[in-house]
Amino acid sequence: MSEQRKTSLTHEDNGETHIRGYSLLELIQHATFSEAVCLLLTGSLPTAEHKNVWDAILVSAIDHGLLAPSADIARRVASTGNTVNTAVAAGISAIGDFHGGAIEQIGKLLQEFPADTSSSIDELAEKLLARGLTISKRIPGYGHKVYTTDPRVIALFAVAKENNLPDHYLQLARAVEKKLESHAGRKLCINIDGGMAAILSSLGISWQMFRGIFIIARTPGLVAHVYEQHAREKPVIRSTDEVVYDGPAKRPHPKSKKA
């Protein structure tokens, strides 16, 4: 006898698909994509206000340009004659600790310091900074090579405020930014990874889902990049970077007659 496999996500009942107990046919008629994403990930449909925040999160990470590693790699794989699914999968595989992964890392740190009436936001920020610096020399989710203030985060936080999102994690993220500036001696702004992590934490989402949510948001951008590469660009993207060799000098093999 085979073992039972269990899921709380989706089931078929008399030929009709139900997601978290809701009829897929009714969701098709009444739910937006962000509402369906929230339902699958959390088990509940979002409130109208939280739905607006989910919309903003998914839009904020949908595409950050051709040179973002995931887009660049997806286009390079597409340029060598691969299919859409192969190229998009390659782009998703490029999302790691240093591209898209910081949202997960700072999310874990933030969620170690939930609302605590016995400690002020400044005290929690100090503890978070100390904790973060024991793990790494830099705090994930802060700093940007272009921005001293990330406008995407300003826009996200504005949507959160307009929709009455609990602001503990937003306040904590800002307080860490100030502490970090004092510690580093220069402004290291909350970047899009840190901003998304603070808002998702405020929505009650576990940090363990954060990288996956970034992938959900980024995938339409990758599909668009791959389609554009196929439709209008020449095959095979070649690097324009100068390559500097710094290995050993030329030398003969020991068995060579030149030795």
Rosetta blueprint (number, residue, H / E / L):
1 M L
2 S L
3 E L
4 Q L
5 R L
6 K L
7 T L
8 S L
9 L L
10 T E
11 H E
12 E E
13 D E
14 N L
15 G L
16 E E
17 T E
18 H E
19 I E
20 R L
21 G L
22 Y E
23 S E
24 L H
25 L H
26 E H
27 L H
28 I H
29 Q H
30 H H
31 A L
32 T L
33 F H
34 S H
35 E H
36 A H
37 V H
38 C H
39 L H
40 L H
41 L H
42 T H
43 G L
44 S L
45 L L
46 P L
47 T L
48 A H
49 E H
50 H H
51 K H
52 N H
53 V H
54 W H
55 D H
56 A H
57 I H
58 L H
59 V H
60 S H
61 A L
62 I L
63 D L
64 H L
65 G L
66 L L
67 L L
68 A L
69 P H
70 S H
71 A H
72 D H
73 I H
74 A H
75 R H
76 R H
77 V H
78 A H
79 S H
80 T L
81 G L
82 N L
83 T L
84 V H
85 N H
86 T H
87 A H
88 V H
89 A H
90 A H
91 G H
92 I H
93 S H
94 A L
95 I L
96 G E
97 D L
98 F L
99 H E
100 G E
101 G L
102 A H
103 I H
104 E H
105 Q H
106 I H
107 G H
108 K H
109 L H
110 L H
111 Q H
112 E L
113 F L
114 P L
115 A L
116 D L
117 T L
118 S L
119 S L
120 S L
121 I H
122 D H
123 E H
124 L H
125 A H
126 E H
127 K H
128 L H
129 L H
130 A H
131 R H
132 G H
133 L H
134 T H
135 I H
136 S L
137 K L
138 R L
139 I L
140 P L
141 G L
142 Y E
143 G L
144 H L
145 K L
146 V L
147 Y L
148 T L
149 T L
150 D L
151 P H
152 R H
153 V H
154 I H
155 A H
156 L H
157 F H
158 A H
159 V H
160 A H
161 K H
162 E H
163 N L
164 N L
165 L L
166 P L
167 D L
168 H H
169 Y H
170 L H
171 Q H
172 L H
173 A H
174 R H
175 A H
176 V H
177 E H
178 K H
179 K H
180 L H
181 E H
182 S H
183 H H
184 A H
185 G L
186 R L
187 K L
188 L L
189 C L
190 I E
191 N L
192 I H
193 D H
194 G H
195 G H
196 M H
197 A H
198 A H
199 I H
200 L H
201 S H
202 S H
203 L L
204 G L
205 I L
206 S L
207 W H
208 Q H
209 M H
210 F H
211 R H
212 G H
213 I H
214 F H
215 I H
216 I H
217 A H
218 R H
219 T H
220 P H
221 G H
222 L H
223 V H
224 A H
225 H H
226 V H
227 Y H
228 E H
229 Q H
230 H H
231 A H
232 R H
233 E L
234 K L
235 P L
236 V L
237 I L
238 R L
239 S L
240 T L
241 D L
242 E L
243 V L
244 V L
245 Y L
246 D L
247 G L
248 P L
249 A L
250 K L
251 R L
252 P L
253 H L
254 P L
255 K L
256 S L
257 K L
258 K L
259 A L
